[in-house]
Amino acid sequence: MLQVKTLSYLSALKKNNNRDWFEKNRPSYETAKADVQKFIQELIPELSKFDKALVGLEGKKCMFRINRDVRFSKDKTPYKTNFGASIKPGGKKSPLPGYYLHLDPTSAFLAGGIWMPEPDKLNAIRQEIDYNFKDFQKIVNDKNFKKHFGTLSQDEKLVNVPKGYLKDNPAAEFLKLKSFVAYKNISAKETTSKIFIKQCVETFKAMHALNLFLRKAMD
């Protein structure tokens, strides 16, 4: 399980998001980072039992840097106030669909699928949904999928169906999506529970079929 002091560190960083404080408290950062990396490393073998594409993946290749890219942002605070890890074949830099853990004292969540794929991949996914809509429906209407996620995220959605598809296409509402993401909000308290790793496994397993469908479409 994750340590309470890891969340405490993130809370303190939110209040002191500057380089001087960060450097003075770097040992605390390194401890918190190691805690999350250890958790991810323990989680991967459990996920690999149903998603063989993750076999051999290293936890350190899944974690995102805490430094923010502020070049094009009005917010110039130098550090993220969360830990994030993208667990997918090839690690965080891979363009493939996978699983995501977002650890924050106030807005933790588990997610998966693919966010804003490149145009050619997006077109391929839409085409696969159009051609195999019954299979796709089975995935998003599955009782376990709906229990954990409800439905796919509706963020960044087109107003009209994309060019090349009819308005009355049965899959129209899914074809309008720019991302194919399922997510589940969790409390900070849950992340420090002894059963959190089990919760992660159950949640990510519920989206495995979605990831397989998306990976097939992008292949």
MDTraj code that builds the backbone (N, CA, C; nanometers):
import mdtraj as md
import numpy as np

residues = "MET LEU GLN VAL LYS THR LEU SER TYR LEU SER ALA LEU LYS LYS ASN ASN ASN ARG ASP TRP PHE GLU LYS ASN ARG PRO SER TYR GLU THR ALA LYS ALA ASP VAL GLN LYS PHE ILE GLN GLU LEU ILE PRO GLU LEU SER LYS PHE ASP LYS ALA LEU VAL GLY LEU GLU GLY LYS LYS CYS MET PHE ARG ILE ASN ARG ASP VAL ARG PHE SER LYS ASP LYS THR PRO TYR LYS THR ASN PHE GLY ALA SER ILE LYS PRO GLY GLY LYS LYS SER PRO LEU PRO GLY TYR TYR LEU HIS LEU ASP PRO THR SER ALA PHE LEU ALA GLY GLY ILE TRP MET PRO GLU PRO ASP LYS LEU ASN ALA ILE ARG GLN GLU ILE ASP TYR ASN PHE LYS ASP PHE GLN LYS ILE VAL ASN ASP LYS ASN PHE LYS LYS HIS PHE GLY THR LEU SER GLN ASP GLU LYS LEU VAL ASN VAL PRO LYS GLY TYR LEU LYS ASP ASN PRO ALA ALA GLU PHE LEU LYS LEU LYS SER PHE VAL ALA TYR LYS ASN ILE SER ALA LYS GLU THR THR SER LYS ILE PHE ILE LYS GLN CYS VAL GLU THR PHE LYS ALA MET HIS ALA LEU ASN LEU PHE LEU ARG LYS ALA MET ASP".split()
xyz = np.array([
    [0.0839, -0.1196, 0.0000],
    [0.0000, 0.0000, 0.0000],
    [0.0877, 0.1251, 0.0000],
    [0.0295, 0.2367, -0.0376],
    [0.1015, 0.3634, -0.0363],
    [0.1041, 0.4215, 0.1052],
    [0.2086, 0.4960, 0.1352],
    [0.2268, 0.5499, 0.2683],
    [0.1545, 0.6842, 0.2840],
    [0.1000, 0.7073, 0.4025],
    [0.0309, 0.8326, 0.4318],
    [0.1249, 0.9511, 0.4131],
    [0.2526, 0.9336, 0.4472],
    [0.3485, 1.0446, 0.4359],
    [0.3725, 1.0859, 0.2898],
    [0.3413, 0.9971, 0.1961],
    [0.3517, 1.0338, 0.0540],
    [0.2463, 1.1376, 0.0199],
    [0.1251, 1.1179, 0.0680],
    [0.0190, 1.2169, 0.0473],
    [0.0494, 1.3451, 0.1237],
    [0.1066, 1.3320, 0.2422],
    [0.1418, 1.4499, 0.3225],
    [0.2449, 1.5349, 0.2490],
    [0.3388, 1.4680, 0.1813],
    [0.4393, 1.5416, 0.1045],
    [0.3725, 1.6210, -0.0084],
    [0.2805, 1.5575, -0.0796],
    [0.2124, 1.6264, -0.1893],
    [0.1308, 1.7446, -0.1383],
    [0.0681, 1.7294, -0.0227],
    [-0.0078, 1.8396, 0.0374],
    [0.0846, 1.9568, 0.0704],
    [0.2014, 1.9250, 0.1238],
    [0.2983, 2.0299, 0.1582],
    [0.3517, 2.0977, 0.0327],
    [0.3715, 2.0203, -0.0732],
    [0.4214, 2.0767, -0.1990],
    [0.3204, 2.1741, -0.2588],
    [0.1919, 2.1433, -0.2443],
    [0.0887, 2.2347, -0.2941],
    [0.0987, 2.3720, -0.2289],
    [0.1345, 2.3727, -0.1026],
    [0.1439, 2.4986, -0.0272],
    [0.2779, 2.5687, -0.0480],
    [0.3761, 2.4950, -0.1007],
    [0.5123, 2.5493, -0.1139],
    [0.5711, 2.5142, -0.2510],
    [0.4960, 2.5477, -0.3544],
    [0.5374, 2.5068, -0.4891],
    [0.6412, 2.6033, -0.5450],
    [0.7628, 2.5911, -0.4940],
    [0.8739, 2.6736, -0.5414],
    [1.0030, 2.5928, -0.5296],
    [1.1030, 2.6348, -0.6048],
    [1.2276, 2.5571, -0.6137],
    [1.3048, 2.5532, -0.4818],
    [1.3053, 2.6620, -0.4088],
    [1.3794, 2.6648, -0.2823],
    [1.3251, 2.5609, -0.1852],
    [1.1934, 2.5612, -0.1683],
    [1.1323, 2.4637, -0.0760],
    [1.1560, 2.3213, -0.1262],
    [1.1405, 2.3017, -0.2571],
    [1.1566, 2.1677, -0.3136],
    [1.2964, 2.1128, -0.2863],
    [1.3968, 2.1945, -0.3108],
    [1.5340, 2.1486, -0.2917],
    [1.5648, 2.1234, -0.1437],
    [1.5113, 2.2058, -0.0573],
    [1.5330, 2.1856, 0.0861],
    [1.4678, 2.0560, 0.1343],
    [1.3613, 2.0176, 0.0669],
    [1.2864, 1.8982, 0.1053],
    [1.3014, 1.7841, 0.0047],
    [1.4096, 1.7883, -0.0731],
    [1.4310, 1.6848, -0.1745],
    [1.4317, 1.5431, -0.1159],
    [1.4923, 1.5199, 0.0023],
    [1.4877, 1.3843, 0.0593],
    [1.3449, 1.3318, 0.0768],
    [1.2548, 1.4205, 0.1160],
    [1.1140, 1.3807, 0.1306],
    [1.0526, 1.3474, -0.0044],
    [1.0910, 1.4242, -0.1067],
    [1.0436, 1.3947, -0.2423],
    [1.0930, 1.2584, -0.2889],
    [1.2208, 1.2321, -0.2684],
    [1.2781, 1.1051, -0.3120],
    [1.2114, 0.9869, -0.2409],
    [1.1787, 1.0041, -0.1138],
    [1.1110, 0.8983, -0.0372],
    [0.9709, 0.8744, -0.0918],
    [0.8984, 0.9833, -0.1194],
    [0.7625, 0.9721, -0.1728],
    [0.7637, 0.9091, -0.3119],
    [0.8570, 0.9531, -0.3952],
    [0.8691, 0.8981, -0.5297],
    [0.8980, 0.7482, -0.5251],
    [0.9894, 0.7083, -0.4371],
    [1.0261, 0.5668, -0.4240],
    [0.9068, 0.4840, -0.3768],
    [0.8252, 0.5427, -0.2908],
    [0.7057, 0.4737, -0.2412],
    [0.6088, 0.4443, -0.3553],
    [0.5837, 0.5438, -0.4396],
    [0.4916, 0.5259, -0.5524],
    [0.5499, 0.4278, -0.6542],
    [0.6801, 0.4408, -0.6816],
    [0.7448, 0.3509, -0.7775],
    [0.7394, 0.2054, -0.7294],
    [0.7585, 0.1856, -0.6018],
    [0.7512, 0.0518, -0.5437],
    [0.6108, -0.0060, -0.5611],
    [0.5101, 0.0783, -0.5376],
    [0.3713, 0.0340, -0.5532],
    [0.3435, -0.0063, -0.6985],
    [0.3886, 0.0764, -0.7926],
    [0.3692, 0.0462, -0.9350],
    [0.4398, -0.0838, -0.9723],
    [0.5602, -0.1029, -0.9206],
    [0.6359, -0.2236, -0.9509],
    [0.5647, -0.3481, -0.8968],
    [0.4977, -0.3356, -0.7849],
    [0.4228, -0.4471, -0.7284],
    [0.2912, -0.4697, -0.8030],
    [0.2370, -0.3634, -0.8595],
    [0.1105, -0.3720, -0.9318],
    [0.1263, -0.4372, -1.0693],
    [0.2356, -0.4095, -1.1371],
    [0.2550, -0.4581, -1.2743],
    [0.2407, -0.6097, -1.2868],
    [0.3051, -0.6924, -1.2026],
    [0.2888, -0.8378, -1.2161],
    [0.1438, -0.8838, -1.1996],
    [0.0670, -0.8109, -1.1150],
    [-0.0736, -0.8456, -1.0967],
    [-0.1539, -0.8150, -1.2234],
    [-0.1231, -0.7030, -1.2868],
    [-0.1908, -0.6680, -1.4120],
    [-0.1473, -0.7600, -1.5259],
    [-0.0219, -0.8044, -1.5201],
    [0.0319, -0.8923, -1.6248],
    [-0.0363, -1.0282, -1.6288],
    [-0.1059, -1.0638, -1.5213],
    [-0.1762, -1.1920, -1.5184],
    [-0.2900, -1.1954, -1.6196],
    [-0.3504, -1.0766, -1.6471],
    [-0.4559, -1.0735, -1.7489],
    [-0.4162, -0.9928, -1.8721],
    [-0.3134, -0.9084, -1.8604],
    [-0.2641, -0.8322, -1.9755],
    [-0.1176, -0.8687, -1.9990],
    [-0.0969, -0.9709, -2.0794],
    [0.0374, -1.0268, -2.1007],
    [0.1334, -0.9269, -2.1648],
    [0.0810, -0.8228, -2.2280],
    [0.1667, -0.7229, -2.2938],
    [0.2471, -0.6419, -2.1925],
    [0.2131, -0.6542, -2.0643],
    [0.2831, -0.5783, -1.9602],
    [0.3952, -0.6579, -1.8940],
    [0.4099, -0.7830, -1.9305],
    [0.5123, -0.8681, -1.8689],
    [0.6511, -0.8054, -1.8860],
    [0.7236, -0.7931, -1.7759],
    [0.8601, -0.7398, -1.7805],
    [0.8705, -0.5889, -1.7742],
    [0.7571, -0.5190, -1.7708],
    [0.7586, -0.3730, -1.7648],
    [0.8125, -0.3263, -1.6295],
    [0.8954, -0.2211, -1.6305],
    [0.9530, -0.1670, -1.5079],
    [0.8738, -0.0462, -1.4596],
    [0.8522, -0.0410, -1.3289],
    [0.7759, 0.0680, -1.2701],
    [0.8333, 0.2051, -1.2994],
    [0.9653, 0.2157, -1.3015],
    [1.0288, 0.3463, -1.3232],
    [1.0035, 0.3997, -1.4637],
    [0.9707, 0.3110, -1.5570],
    [0.9425, 0.3546, -1.6943],
    [0.7981, 0.4011, -1.7113],
    [0.7198, 0.3890, -1.6046],
    [0.5786, 0.4270, -1.6100],
    [0.5507, 0.5615, -1.5440],
    [0.6389, 0.6048, -1.4539],
    [0.6131, 0.7257, -1.3767],
    [0.6509, 0.8532, -1.4512],
    [0.5655, 0.9538, -1.4387],
    [0.5918, 1.0829, -1.5012],
    [0.6782, 1.1702, -1.4097],
    [0.7546, 1.2593, -1.4699],
    [0.8362, 1.3531, -1.3948],
    [0.7469, 1.4486, -1.3167],
    [0.7963, 1.4955, -1.2055],
    [0.7183, 1.5889, -1.1236],
    [0.7345, 1.7327, -1.1730],
    [0.8358, 1.7595, -1.2531],
    [0.8560, 1.8934, -1.3076],
    [0.7493, 1.9255, -1.4121],
    [0.6948, 2.0452, -1.4061],
    [0.5957, 2.0886, -1.5040],
    [0.6645, 2.1554, -1.6224],
    [0.6043, 2.1419, -1.7399],
    [0.6486, 2.2150, -1.8576],
    [0.5701, 2.3463, -1.8591],
    [0.6368, 2.4541, -1.8234],
    [0.5675, 2.5825, -1.8073],
    [0.5864, 2.6754, -1.9278],
    [0.6466, 2.6265, -2.0333],
    [0.6790, 2.7128, -2.1477],
    [0.5565, 2.7808, -2.2067],
    [0.4451, 2.7101, -2.2164],
    [0.3268, 2.7655, -2.2818],
    [0.2094, 2.7786, -2.1841],
    [0.2414, 2.7864, -2.0557],
    [0.1373, 2.7923, -1.9534],
    [0.1434, 2.9245, -1.8760],
    [0.0248, 2.9768, -1.8433],
    [0.0193, 3.0968, -1.7601],
    [0.0585, 3.0642, -1.6163],
    [0.0340, 2.9405, -1.5774],
    [0.0711, 2.8945, -1.4433],
    [0.2189, 2.8563, -1.4441],
    [0.2993, 2.9322, -1.3763],
    [0.4443, 2.9104, -1.3783],
    [0.4958, 2.8337, -1.2560],
    [0.4073, 2.7762, -1.1770],
    [0.4551, 2.6930, -1.0663],
    [0.5352, 2.5768, -1.1245],
    [0.6520, 2.5498, -1.0680],
    [0.7460, 2.4573, -1.1328],
    [0.7152, 2.3079, -1.1193],
    [0.6280, 2.2704, -1.0243],
    [0.6102, 2.1271, -0.9986],
    [0.4638, 2.0846, -1.0023],
    [0.4424, 1.9640, -1.0507],
    [0.3105, 1.9028, -1.0385],
    [0.2887, 1.8717, -0.8910],
    [0.1645, 1.8691, -0.8492],
    [0.1353, 1.8369, -0.7091],
    [0.0670, 1.7009, -0.6995],
    [0.1024, 1.6143, -0.7927],
    [0.0527, 1.4777, -0.7929],
    [0.1611, 1.3855, -0.8463],
    [0.1460, 1.2581, -0.8226],
    [0.2271, 1.1569, -0.8897],
    [0.1378, 1.0872, -0.9914],
    [0.1903, 1.0659, -1.1099],
    [0.1146, 0.9984, -1.2141],
    [0.1969, 0.8869, -1.2753],
    [0.1300, 0.7772, -1.3102],
    [0.1987, 0.6651, -1.3737],
    [0.1108, 0.6074, -1.4838],
    [0.1697, 0.5899, -1.6006],
    [0.0999, 0.5311, -1.7148],
    [0.1562, 0.3918, -1.7387],
    [0.0750, 0.2921, -1.7087],
    [0.1182, 0.1528, -1.7162],
    [0.0659, 0.0923, -1.8461],
    [0.1546, 0.0802, -1.9437],
    [0.1143, 0.0266, -2.0737],
    [0.2345, -0.0355, -2.1424],
    [0.2128, -0.1181, -2.2438],
    [0.3248, -0.1828, -2.3128],
    [0.4265, -0.0796, -2.3610],
    [0.5504, -0.0904, -2.3139],
    [0.6539, 0.0039, -2.3529],
    [0.6716, 0.1194, -2.2561],
    [0.5809, 0.1328, -2.1583],
    [0.5935, 0.2405, -2.0613],
    [0.5238, 0.3681, -2.1025],
    [0.5453, 0.4742, -2.0258],
    [0.4707, 0.5995, -2.0403],
    [0.4845, 0.6657, -2.1775],
    [0.5961, 0.6421, -2.2473],
    [0.6177, 0.7076, -2.3769],
    [0.5499, 0.6348, -2.4927],
    [0.4976, 0.5186, -2.4650],
    [0.4312, 0.4405, -2.5689],
    [0.2992, 0.5059, -2.6100],
    [0.2630, 0.5001, -2.7387],
    [0.1359, 0.5570, -2.7832],
    [0.0181, 0.4617, -2.7629],
    [0.0451, 0.3425, -2.7103],
    [-0.0598, 0.2416, -2.6960],
    [-0.1524, 0.2692, -2.5776],
    [-0.2754, 0.2195, -2.5829],
    [-0.3681, 0.2306, -2.4697],
    [-0.3164, 0.1527, -2.3492],
    [-0.3515, 0.1994, -2.2303],
    [-0.3063, 0.1311, -2.1100],
    [-0.3845, 0.1755, -1.9890],
    [-0.3175, 0.1782, -1.8734],
    [-0.3811, 0.2061, -1.7450],
    [-0.3082, 0.3237, -1.6790],
    [-0.3833, 0.4055, -1.6064],
    [-0.3239, 0.5258, -1.5487],
    [-0.3641, 0.5412, -1.4031],
    [-0.2666, 0.5721, -1.3200],
    [-0.2875, 0.5996, -1.1777],
    [-0.2502, 0.7452, -1.1509],
    [-0.3440, 0.8197, -1.0941],
    [-0.3213, 0.9603, -1.0598],
    [-0.3364, 0.9736, -0.9101],
    [-0.2275, 1.0072, -0.8435],
    [-0.2267, 1.0144, -0.6980],
    [-0.2179, 1.1590, -0.6523],
    [-0.3238, 1.2045, -0.5864],
    [-0.3325, 1.3411, -0.5378],
    [-0.4131, 1.3380, -0.4084],
    [-0.3757, 1.4157, -0.3088],
    [-0.4484, 1.4139, -0.1811],
    [-0.5949, 1.4542, -0.1933],
    [-0.6308, 1.5239, -0.3023],
    [-0.7688, 1.5724, -0.3173],
    [-0.8412, 1.5206, -0.4411],
    [-0.7695, 1.4675, -0.5398],
    [-0.8367, 1.4269, -0.6644],
    [-0.7712, 1.3035, -0.7266],
    [-0.7591, 1.1988, -0.6495],
    [-0.6991, 1.0760, -0.7017],
    [-0.7986, 1.0041, -0.7932],
    [-0.7457, 0.9359, -0.8944],
    [-0.8340, 0.8567, -0.9797],
    [-0.7554, 0.7481, -1.0529],
    [-0.8299, 0.6483, -1.1006],
    [-0.7766, 0.5420, -1.1850],
    [-0.8403, 0.5589, -1.3223],
    [-0.7618, 0.5415, -1.4277],
    [-0.8147, 0.5626, -1.5622],
    [-0.7456, 0.4687, -1.6605],
    [-0.7949, 0.4710, -1.7816],
    [-0.7332, 0.3885, -1.8853],
    [-0.7942, 0.4141, -2.0208],
    [-0.7377, 0.3505, -2.1226],
    [-0.7797, 0.3741, -2.2596],
    [-0.6730, 0.4552, -2.3308],
    [-0.7163, 0.5497, -2.4127],
    [-0.6205, 0.6352, -2.4842],
    [-0.6740, 0.7773, -2.4919],
    [-0.5865, 0.8738, -2.4614],
    [-0.6232, 1.0149, -2.4605],
    [-0.5663, 1.0845, -2.5829],
    [-0.6529, 1.1489, -2.6598],
    [-0.6174, 1.2303, -2.7760],
    [-0.5153, 1.1619, -2.8681],
    [-0.5492, 1.0477, -2.9270],
    [-0.4553, 0.9815, -3.0188],
    [-0.4291, 1.0657, -3.1430],
    [-0.3177, 1.0399, -3.2086],
    [-0.2842, 1.1093, -3.3332],
    [-0.3945, 1.0859, -3.4366],
    [-0.4124, 1.1799, -3.5317],
    [-0.5233, 1.1704, -3.6274],
    [-0.5367, 1.0346, -3.6980],
    [-0.4246, 0.9751, -3.7399],
    [-0.4352, 0.8468, -3.8103],
    [-0.4846, 0.7370, -3.7166],
    [-0.4410, 0.7411, -3.5919],
    [-0.4851, 0.6417, -3.4936],
    [-0.6305, 0.6659, -3.4546],
    [-0.6677, 0.7921, -3.4414],
    [-0.8059, 0.8269, -3.4105],
    [-0.8993, 0.7773, -3.5203],
    [-0.8597, 0.7980, -3.6444],
    [-0.9407, 0.7506, -3.7571],
    [-0.9527, 0.5992, -3.7571],
    [-0.8433, 0.5323, -3.7233],
    [-0.8443, 0.3859, -3.7198],
    [-0.9375, 0.3337, -3.6108],
    [-0.9371, 0.4011, -3.4952],
    [-1.0246, 0.3609, -3.3847],
    [-1.1708, 0.3820, -3.4230],
    [-1.2017, 0.4963, -3.4822],
    [-1.3394, 0.5232, -3.5247],
    [-1.3860, 0.4210, -3.6279],
    [-1.2981, 0.3867, -3.7189],
    [-1.3328, 0.2886, -3.8214],
    [-1.3613, 0.1520, -3.7588],
    [-1.2787, 0.1146, -3.6600],
    [-1.2973, -0.0144, -3.5928],
    [-1.4299, -0.0170, -3.5164],
    [-1.4643, 0.0944, -3.4538],
    [-1.5920, 0.1030, -3.3818],
    [-1.7077, 0.0916, -3.4810],
    [-1.6959, 0.1590, -3.5937],
    [-1.8008, 0.1544, -3.6959],
    [-1.8172, 0.0122, -3.7510],
    [-1.7058, -0.0537, -3.7819],
    [-1.7111, -0.1879, -3.8404],
    [-1.7569, -0.2938, -3.7399],
    [-1.7178, -0.2754, -3.6138],
    [-1.7438, -0.3783, -3.5120],
    [-1.8175, -0.3189, -3.3922],
    [-1.9246, -0.2469, -3.4212],
    [-1.9944, -0.1758, -3.3155],
    [-2.0584, -0.2704, -3.2134],
    [-2.1058, -0.3846, -3.2583],
    [-2.1655, -0.4793, -3.1635],
    [-2.0630, -0.5255, -3.0606],
    [-1.9407, -0.5523, -3.1063],
    [-1.8333, -0.5929, -3.0139],
    [-1.8002, -0.4795, -2.9180],
    [-1.7960, -0.3574, -2.9718],
    [-1.7646, -0.2405, -2.8885],
    [-1.8747, -0.2172, -2.7847],
    [-1.9997, -0.2345, -2.8266],
    [-2.1123, -0.2181, -2.7342],
    [-2.1046, -0.3163, -2.6180],
    [-2.0648, -0.4388, -2.6484],
    [-2.0531, -0.5397, -2.5432],
    [-1.9533, -0.4959, -2.4366],
    [-1.8482, -0.4284, -2.4810],
    [-1.7441, -0.3830, -2.3877],
    [-1.7965, -0.2716, -2.2978],
    [-1.8509, -0.1658, -2.3578],
    [-1.8929, -0.0488, -2.2794],
    [-2.0247, -0.0719, -2.2061],
    [-2.1001, -0.1744, -2.2455],
    [-2.2252, -0.2070, -2.1759],
    [-2.2092, -0.3220, -2.0775],
    [-2.0874, -0.3745, -2.0688],
    [-2.0613, -0.4828, -1.9745],
    [-2.0931, -0.4369, -1.8323],
    [-2.1560, -0.5246, -1.7560],
    [-2.1998, -0.4909, -1.6205],
    [-2.0825, -0.4438, -1.5330],
    [-1.9692, -0.5110, -1.5427],
    [-1.8539, -0.4760, -1.4607],
    [-1.7924, -0.3433, -1.5056],
    [-1.7902, -0.3204, -1.6364],
    [-1.7389, -0.1933, -1.6897],
    [-1.8246, -0.0776, -1.6384],
    [-1.9551, -0.0921, -1.6484],
    [-2.0462, 0.0141, -1.6061],
    [-2.0397, 0.0360, -1.4550],
    [-2.0170, -0.0710, -1.3800],
    [-2.0055, -0.0600, -1.2348],
    [-1.8883, 0.0295, -1.1949],
    [-1.7765, 0.0136, -1.2644],
    [-1.6566, 0.0896, -1.2294],
    [-1.6532, 0.2291, -1.2924],
    [-1.7005, 0.2408, -1.4177],
    [-1.6776, 0.3645, -1.4922],
    [-1.8044, 0.4361, -1.5402],
    [-1.9142, 0.3658, -1.5423],
    [-2.0358, 0.4250, -1.5975],
    [-2.0335, 0.4198, -1.7489],
    [-1.9551, 0.5072, -1.8082],
    [-1.9371, 0.5088, -1.9533],
    [-1.8020, 0.5726, -1.9846],
    [-1.7730, 0.5909, -2.1109],
    [-1.6496, 0.6585, -2.1497],
    [-1.6612, 0.8085, -2.1227],
    [-1.5492, 0.8711, -2.0951],
    [-1.5467, 1.0153, -2.0734],
    [-1.5992, 1.0873, -2.1974],
    [-1.6802, 1.1896, -2.1749],
    [-1.7385, 1.2674, -2.2852],
    [-1.6630, 1.3979, -2.3094],
    [-1.5483, 1.4160, -2.2472],
    [-1.4686, 1.5374, -2.2680],
    [-1.4142, 1.5426, -2.4111],
    [-1.3933, 1.6631, -2.4602],
    [-1.3340, 1.6835, -2.5931],
    [-1.4109, 1.6068, -2.7007],
    [-1.5409, 1.6302, -2.7052],
    [-1.6273, 1.5575, -2.7985],
    [-1.6747, 1.6489, -2.9110],
    [-1.6808, 1.5971, -3.0323],
    [-1.7316, 1.6734, -3.1448],
    [-1.8815, 1.6976, -3.1298],
    [-1.9292, 1.8058, -3.1886],
    [-2.0723, 1.8351, -3.1885],
    [-2.1428, 1.7454, -3.2893],
    [-2.0800, 1.7265, -3.4049],
    [-2.1368, 1.6444, -3.5114],
    [-2.0491, 1.5222, -3.5386],
    [-2.1052, 1.4236, -3.6044],
    [-2.0260, 1.3054, -3.6398],
    [-1.9131, 1.3480, -3.7328],
    [-1.7980, 1.2816, -3.7259],
    [-1.6864, 1.3194, -3.8133],
    [-1.7188, 1.2943, -3.9604],
    [-1.6460, 1.3624, -4.0442],
    [-1.6645, 1.3499, -4.1888],
    [-1.6504, 1.2039, -4.2318],
    [-1.7427, 1.1609, -4.3177],
    [-1.7382, 1.0238, -4.3679],
    [-1.8380, 0.9307, -4.3021],
    [-1.9074, 0.9822, -4.1980],
    [-2.0059, 0.9005, -4.1263],
    [-2.1426, 0.9689, -4.1292],
    [-2.2488, 0.8896, -4.1372],
    [-2.3837, 0.9423, -4.1407],
    [-2.4302, 0.9829, -4.0003],
    [-2.5197, 1.0828, -3.9957],
    [-2.5712, 1.1312, -3.8676],
    [-2.6410, 1.0215, -3.7882],
    [-2.7087, 0.9317, -3.8599],
    [-2.7866, 0.8283, -3.7913],
    [-2.7075, 0.6987, -3.7707],
    [-2.5764, 0.7067, -3.7832],
    [-2.4927, 0.5892, -3.7561],
    [-2.5196, 0.5438, -3.6120],
    [-2.5440, 0.4149, -3.5898],
    [-2.5716, 0.3656, -3.4535],
    [-2.4601, 0.3985, -3.3542],
    [-2.3386, 0.4142, -3.4036],
    [-2.2235, 0.4410, -3.3172],
    [-2.1908, 0.5900, -3.3099],
    [-2.2819, 0.6749, -3.3578],
    [-2.2541, 0.8181, -3.3742],
    [-2.1951, 0.8838, -3.2490],
    [-2.2513, 0.8569, -3.1314],
    [-2.2048, 0.9246, -3.0095],
    [-2.0625, 0.8853, -2.9719],
    [-2.0218, 0.7649, -3.0075],
    [-1.8843, 0.7212, -2.9807],
    [-1.7892, 0.7707, -3.0896],
    [-1.8390, 0.7822, -3.2103],
    [-1.7556, 0.8316, -3.3200],
    [-1.7197, 0.9789, -3.3011],
    [-1.8001, 1.0505, -3.2246],
    [-1.7727, 1.1921, -3.1983],
    [-1.6571, 1.2122, -3.0996],
    [-1.6216, 1.1084, -3.0266],
    [-1.5176, 1.1213, -2.9246],
    [-1.3799, 1.1446, -2.9866],
    [-1.2990, 1.2259, -2.9183],
    [-1.1601, 1.2473, -2.9586],
    [-1.0649, 1.1644, -2.8721],
    [-1.1138, 1.1230, -2.7568],
    [-1.0406, 1.0353, -2.6663],
    [-1.1320, 0.9202, -2.6271],
    [-1.0699, 0.8086, -2.5908],
    [-1.1470, 0.6916, -2.5498],
    [-1.0944, 0.6493, -2.4133],
    [-1.1492, 0.7158, -2.3126],
    [-1.0960, 0.7054, -2.1772],
    [-1.2072, 0.6689, -2.0782],
    [-1.1770, 0.5747, -1.9911],
    [-1.2644, 0.5415, -1.8791],
    [-1.1909, 0.5797, -1.7515],
    [-1.2606, 0.6398, -1.6563],
    [-1.1924, 0.6749, -1.5320],
    [-1.2852, 0.6591, -1.4117],
    [-1.2219, 0.6426, -1.2969],
    [-1.2943, 0.6214, -1.1717],
    [-1.2280, 0.7051, -1.0629],
    [-1.3027, 0.7962, -1.0057],
    [-1.2511, 0.8770, -0.8949],
    [-1.2401, 0.7933, -0.7685],
    [-1.1367, 0.8167, -0.6921],
    [-1.1176, 0.7463, -0.5651],
    [-1.0754, 0.8474, -0.4590],
    [-1.0997, 0.8153, -0.3345],
    [-1.0610, 0.9051, -0.2263],
    [-0.9141, 0.8843, -0.1899],
    [-0.8543, 0.9866, -0.1334],
    [-0.7145, 0.9751, -0.0897],
    [-0.7003, 0.8653, 0.0146],
    [-0.8023, 0.8527, 0.0987],
    [-0.7982, 0.7509, 0.2036],
    [-0.7858, 0.6109, 0.1455],
    [-0.8518, 0.5879, 0.0322],
    [-0.8462, 0.4565, -0.0320],
    [-0.7047, 0.4218, -0.0784],
    [-0.6282, 0.5209, -0.1191],
    [-0.4950, 0.4939, -0.1745],
    [-0.3965, 0.4438, -0.0699],
    [-0.4260, 0.4702, 0.0572],
    [-0.3368, 0.4238, 0.1638],
    [-0.3929, 0.3006, 0.2356],
    [-0.4972, 0.2437, 0.1774],
    [-0.5566, 0.1224, 0.2338],
    [-0.4748, -0.0006, 0.1946],
    [-0.4801, -0.1026, 0.2783],
    [-0.4083, -0.2275, 0.2498],
    [-0.4650, -0.2996, 0.1282],
    [-0.5889, -0.2684, 0.0924],
    [-0.6512, -0.3366, -0.0218],
    [-0.6461, -0.2523, -0.1493],
    [-0.5679, -0.1415, -0.1459],
    [-0.5660, -0.0535, -0.2630],
    [-0.5133, -0.1241, -0.3872],
    [-0.4119, -0.2075, -0.3724],
    [-0.3579, -0.2759, -0.4893],
    [-0.4637, -0.3691, -0.5494],
    [-0.5432, -0.4320, -0.4630],
    [-0.6519, -0.5179, -0.5098],
    [-0.7569, -0.4350, -0.5832],
    [-0.7854, -0.3172, -0.5311],
    [-0.8813, -0.2276, -0.5955],
    [-0.8321, -0.1850, -0.7339],
    [-0.7032, -0.1550, -0.7440],
    [-0.6449, -0.1173, -0.8730],
    [-0.6585, -0.2316, -0.9735],
    [-0.6263, -0.3513, -0.9300],
    [-0.6325, -0.4678, -1.0185],
    [-0.7753, -0.4883, -1.0685],
    [-0.8725, -0.4828, -0.9790],
    [-1.0124, -0.5037, -1.0171],
    [-1.0604, -0.3960, -1.1150],
    [-1.0218, -0.2723, -1.0876],
    [-1.0628, -0.1607, -1.1736],
    [-0.9990, -0.1708, -1.3109],
    [-0.8687, -0.1943, -1.3148],
    [-0.7993, -0.2026, -1.4432],
    [-0.8419, -0.3262, -1.5227],
    [-0.8738, -0.4333, -1.4541],
    [-0.9204, -0.5535, -1.5243],
    [-1.0526, -0.5257, -1.5957],
    [-1.1351, -0.4398, -1.5365],
    [-1.2645, -0.4060, -1.5952],
    [-1.2497, -0.3279, -1.7257],
    [-1.1336, -0.2652, -1.7479],
    [-1.1126, -0.1904, -1.8727],
    [-1.0185, -0.2634, -1.9697],
    [-0.9776, -0.3842, -1.9341],
    [-0.8847, -0.4584, -2.0181],
    [-0.9411, -0.4816, -2.1581],
    [-1.0691, -0.5204, -2.1668],
    [-1.1299, -0.5474, -2.2978],
    [-1.1302, -0.4213, -2.3850],
    [-1.1515, -0.3059, -2.3230],
    [-1.1467, -0.1794, -2.3976],
    [-1.0082, -0.1569, -2.4544],
    [-0.9061, -0.1774, -2.3728],
    [-0.7691, -0.1581, -2.4201],
    [-0.7343, -0.2540, -2.5334],
    [-0.7781, -0.3780, -2.5231],
    [-0.7523, -0.4752, -2.6300],
    [-0.8181, -0.4307, -2.7605],
    [-0.9417, -0.3826, -2.7512],
    [-1.0132, -0.3349, -2.8699],
    [-0.9385, -0.2184, -2.9336],
    [-0.8954, -0.1224, -2.8513],
    [-0.8253, -0.0041, -2.9029],
    [-0.6896, -0.0406, -2.9615],
    [-0.6188, -0.1308, -2.8969],
    [-0.4879, -0.1726, -2.9488],
    [-0.5026, -0.2425, -3.0843],
    [-0.6059, -0.3242, -3.0956],
    [-0.6314, -0.3939, -3.2224],
    [-0.6605, -0.2932, -3.3328],
    [-0.7382, -0.1917, -3.2998],
    [-0.7728, -0.0885, -3.3975],
    [-0.6493, -0.0126, -3.4443],
    [-0.5542, 0.0090, -3.3537],
    [-0.4349, 0.0871, -3.3855],
    [-0.3240, 0.0050, -3.4481],
    [-0.3391, -0.1259, -3.4467],
    [-0.2327, -0.2142, -3.4979],
    [-0.2191, -0.2017, -3.6502],
])
top = md.Topology()
chain = top.add_chain()
for i, resn in enumerate(residues, 1):
    res = top.add_residue(resn, chain, resSeq=i)
    for name in ("N", "CA", "C"):
        top.add_atom(name, md.element.get_by_symbol(name[0]), res)
traj = md.Trajectory(xyz[None], top)
